[in-house]
Amino acid sequence: MSTTVETARSSVIVAIDGPSGTGKSSTSKAVAAKLGLSYLDTGAQYRAITWWMLNNGIDVGDPAEIATAAAKPLIVSGTDPAAPTITVDGEDASGPIRTQEVTSKVSAVSAVPEVRTLITELQRSIAAAATGGIVVEGRDIGTTVLPDADLKIFLTASPEARAARRSGEVKGSDLTATREALIKRDAADSGRKTSPLAKADDAVEVDTTELTLQQVIECVVTLVEGKRVAA
């Protein structure tokens, strides 16, 4: 087989969408690493801009103020699935963006159209630069960011399963409160006017409720390899 054809087969763009707690990040990173693809966590970018705004005194309850400030921070995402990085104005933000304060505010910031336009352009440029192929995970990748992705996958799971997973990640967290927070986040993400959380018409839905992480990874790897062969 020629090198050109081999490159074309491997340069697959995979969009993985779904709500929090479905295993998107763990699955996406593992699939990318296993198949030698780049990896992009788009949610981290929205968290990063939210963190920057909180740190810089921007009123995240004021969409106009958010819109005015949106272009100020420089967000850079590393795409190595073994060690994904994210910096804001040169500062490592991988830890700070995971705080509860950021989590509670990110939906409001990401709902502002100017923010979504800027971050979407950033995401598209990163995907275009990934000549060896990339797995991009988020909430609007298959519908808005990369509607022409080679493969679109939508991960789902019951609220109970998602809450249990999230509670397992955060020591001392309350299961009921976590479940209610996830449902509230779903409503905010699905109900926003600009690029809402939604399953693309041509996406493959994978319900992870009864599956182990390894089973989900194997399922997605099989789907990607099938798409490569078909191409």
C-alpha positions as CSV (number, residue, x, y, z in Angstrom):
1,M,0.0,0.0,0.0
2,S,1.4,3.4,-0.9
3,T,2.3,5.9,1.8
4,T,-0.2,8.4,0.5
5,V,-3.1,5.9,0.9
6,E,-1.8,4.8,4.4
7,T,-1.7,8.5,5.5
8,A,-5.2,9.1,4.2
9,R,-6.5,6.1,6.1
10,S,-4.9,7.1,9.4
11,S,-5.9,10.8,9.1
12,V,-9.4,10.3,10.6
13,I,-11.2,13.0,12.4
14,V,-13.4,11.6,15.2
15,A,-16.0,13.8,17.1
16,I,-17.1,12.5,20.5
17,D,-19.9,14.3,22.1
18,G,-22.1,13.8,25.1
19,P,-23.0,15.2,28.6
20,S,-20.7,15.1,31.6
21,G,-20.0,11.8,33.3
22,T,-20.4,9.6,30.2
23,G,-16.7,8.8,30.0
24,K,-15.9,11.2,27.1
25,S,-12.5,12.3,28.3
26,S,-11.2,8.9,29.5
27,T,-12.5,7.2,26.3
28,S,-11.2,9.9,23.9
29,K,-7.7,10.0,25.4
30,A,-7.4,6.2,25.4
31,V,-8.7,5.9,21.8
32,A,-6.4,8.6,20.5
33,A,-3.4,7.0,22.3
34,K,-4.2,3.5,21.0
35,L,-4.6,4.6,17.4
36,G,-1.8,7.2,17.3
37,L,-4.1,10.2,16.9
38,S,-4.0,13.7,18.5
39,Y,-6.5,14.5,21.2
40,L,-8.5,17.7,22.1
41,D,-10.6,18.3,25.1
42,T,-12.8,21.3,24.0
43,G,-14.5,21.5,27.4
44,A,-11.1,22.4,28.9
45,Q,-10.9,25.4,26.6
46,Y,-14.3,26.7,27.9
47,R,-13.2,26.0,31.4
48,A,-9.9,27.9,30.7
49,I,-11.7,31.1,29.4
50,T,-14.1,30.9,32.4
51,W,-11.1,30.6,34.8
52,W,-9.4,33.6,33.2
53,M,-12.6,35.7,33.5
54,L,-13.0,34.8,37.2
55,N,-9.4,35.7,37.8
56,N,-9.6,39.0,36.0
57,G,-12.7,40.4,37.6
58,I,-15.1,39.8,34.7
59,D,-18.7,39.6,35.8
60,V,-19.6,36.1,34.5
61,G,-23.3,37.0,35.1
62,D,-23.1,39.7,32.4
63,P,-23.1,38.3,28.9
64,A,-22.1,41.7,27.4
65,E,-19.0,42.0,29.7
66,I,-18.1,38.4,28.9
67,A,-18.4,39.1,25.1
68,T,-16.2,42.2,25.4
69,A,-13.4,40.2,27.2
70,A,-13.6,37.0,25.2
71,A,-10.8,37.7,22.8
72,K,-8.3,38.8,25.5
73,P,-6.9,35.5,26.9
74,L,-4.5,33.4,24.8
75,I,-5.5,29.7,25.2
76,V,-3.1,27.0,23.9
77,S,-4.1,23.3,24.0
78,G,-1.5,20.5,23.8
79,T,-2.9,17.5,21.8
80,D,-0.7,14.6,23.1
81,P,-3.3,12.2,24.5
82,A,-0.7,10.8,26.9
83,A,-0.1,14.3,28.4
84,P,-2.7,16.8,27.3
85,T,-1.9,20.4,28.4
86,I,-3.7,23.7,28.4
87,T,-2.2,27.1,29.2
88,V,-3.8,30.6,29.5
89,D,-1.4,33.5,28.6
90,G,1.4,31.0,29.1
91,E,0.3,29.8,32.6
92,D,-0.5,26.1,33.2
93,A,-4.3,26.0,33.8
94,S,-4.8,22.2,33.8
95,G,-5.4,22.1,37.6
96,P,-7.2,25.4,38.3
97,I,-9.8,24.9,35.6
98,R,-11.2,21.8,37.4
99,T,-12.3,23.7,40.6
100,Q,-15.9,23.7,41.6
101,E,-16.1,27.5,41.1
102,V,-15.2,27.1,37.4
103,T,-17.5,24.1,37.0
104,S,-20.4,26.1,38.3
105,K,-19.8,29.1,36.0
106,V,-18.6,27.5,32.8
107,S,-22.1,26.9,31.3
108,A,-22.9,30.7,31.6
109,V,-19.7,31.7,30.0
110,S,-19.8,29.1,27.2
111,A,-23.4,30.1,26.3
112,V,-22.2,33.6,25.1
113,P,-22.1,33.6,21.3
114,E,-18.9,35.6,21.1
115,V,-17.1,33.0,23.3
116,R,-18.4,30.1,21.3
117,T,-17.4,31.7,18.0
118,L,-13.8,32.3,19.2
119,I,-13.4,28.9,20.8
120,T,-15.0,27.1,17.8
121,E,-12.5,28.8,15.4
122,L,-9.6,27.7,17.7
123,Q,-10.9,24.2,17.8
124,R,-11.2,24.0,14.0
125,S,-7.7,25.3,13.5
126,I,-6.3,22.7,15.9
127,A,-8.2,19.9,14.1
128,A,-7.0,21.2,10.7
129,A,-3.4,21.2,11.9
130,A,-3.6,17.6,13.1
131,T,-2.3,16.0,9.9
132,G,-2.2,12.5,11.5
133,G,-5.8,12.6,12.6
134,I,-7.5,13.7,15.9
135,V,-10.1,12.7,18.4
136,V,-12.1,15.8,19.5
137,E,-14.4,15.6,22.5
138,G,-17.0,18.0,23.6
139,R,-20.7,18.8,23.4
140,D,-21.2,20.4,19.9
141,I,-18.4,18.9,17.9
142,G,-20.4,16.7,15.5
143,T,-23.1,19.3,15.1
144,T,-21.3,22.6,15.0
145,V,-17.5,22.5,15.3
146,L,-16.7,19.6,12.9
147,P,-19.9,18.7,11.1
148,D,-17.8,17.0,8.4
149,A,-16.0,14.7,10.9
150,D,-15.2,11.3,9.5
151,L,-16.9,9.6,12.5
152,K,-19.3,11.1,15.1
153,I,-20.0,9.3,18.3
154,F,-22.5,10.4,21.0
155,L,-21.9,8.9,24.5
156,T,-24.8,8.7,26.9
157,A,-25.5,7.2,30.3
158,S,-28.2,7.3,32.9
159,P,-28.0,10.3,35.4
160,E,-27.5,7.8,38.2
161,A,-24.5,6.2,36.5
162,R,-23.0,9.5,35.6
163,A,-23.4,10.9,39.1
164,A,-21.8,7.7,40.6
165,R,-18.8,8.2,38.3
166,R,-18.4,11.8,39.1
167,S,-18.7,11.2,42.8
168,G,-16.0,8.6,42.5
169,E,-13.7,11.2,40.9
170,V,-14.3,13.8,43.7
171,K,-13.7,12.6,47.2
172,G,-16.4,13.4,49.7
173,S,-18.9,14.5,47.1
174,D,-22.6,13.9,47.7
175,L,-24.2,11.6,45.2
176,T,-27.6,13.2,45.1
177,A,-26.1,16.7,44.8
178,T,-23.8,15.5,42.1
179,R,-26.8,14.0,40.2
180,E,-28.8,17.3,40.5
181,A,-25.8,19.3,39.3
182,L,-25.3,17.1,36.3
183,I,-29.0,17.4,35.3
184,K,-28.8,21.2,35.8
185,R,-25.7,21.3,33.6
186,D,-27.5,19.2,30.9
187,A,-30.4,21.5,30.9
188,A,-28.2,24.6,30.5
189,D,-26.1,23.0,27.7
190,S,-29.0,21.6,25.8
191,G,-31.1,24.7,26.1
192,R,-28.6,27.4,25.1
193,K,-29.4,29.1,21.8
194,T,-25.9,28.9,20.4
195,S,-24.5,25.4,19.6
196,P,-26.5,23.5,22.2
197,L,-25.5,20.0,23.4
198,A,-27.1,17.7,20.8
199,K,-26.6,14.4,19.0
200,A,-25.8,14.8,15.3
201,D,-28.2,13.1,13.0
202,D,-25.4,10.9,11.7
203,A,-23.7,10.1,15.0
204,V,-23.4,6.6,16.5
205,E,-25.0,6.6,20.0
206,V,-23.2,4.5,22.6
207,D,-24.9,4.0,26.0
208,T,-22.2,3.6,28.5
209,T,-24.5,3.0,31.5
210,E,-23.8,-0.8,31.8
211,L,-20.3,-0.7,30.2
212,T,-16.9,-0.6,31.8
213,L,-14.5,2.1,30.6
214,Q,-12.5,-0.6,28.8
215,Q,-15.6,-1.8,27.0
216,V,-16.4,1.7,25.8
217,I,-12.9,2.2,24.6
218,E,-12.9,-1.0,22.7
219,C,-16.3,-0.1,21.1
220,V,-15.0,3.2,19.9
221,V,-11.7,1.8,18.6
222,T,-13.7,-0.7,16.6
223,L,-15.9,2.1,15.1
224,V,-12.8,4.2,14.2
225,E,-11.0,1.2,12.7
226,G,-14.1,0.4,10.7
227,K,-14.3,3.9,9.4
228,R,-10.6,3.7,8.4
229,V,-11.1,0.5,6.4
230,A,-14.2,2.0,4.7
231,A,-12.2,5.0,3.7
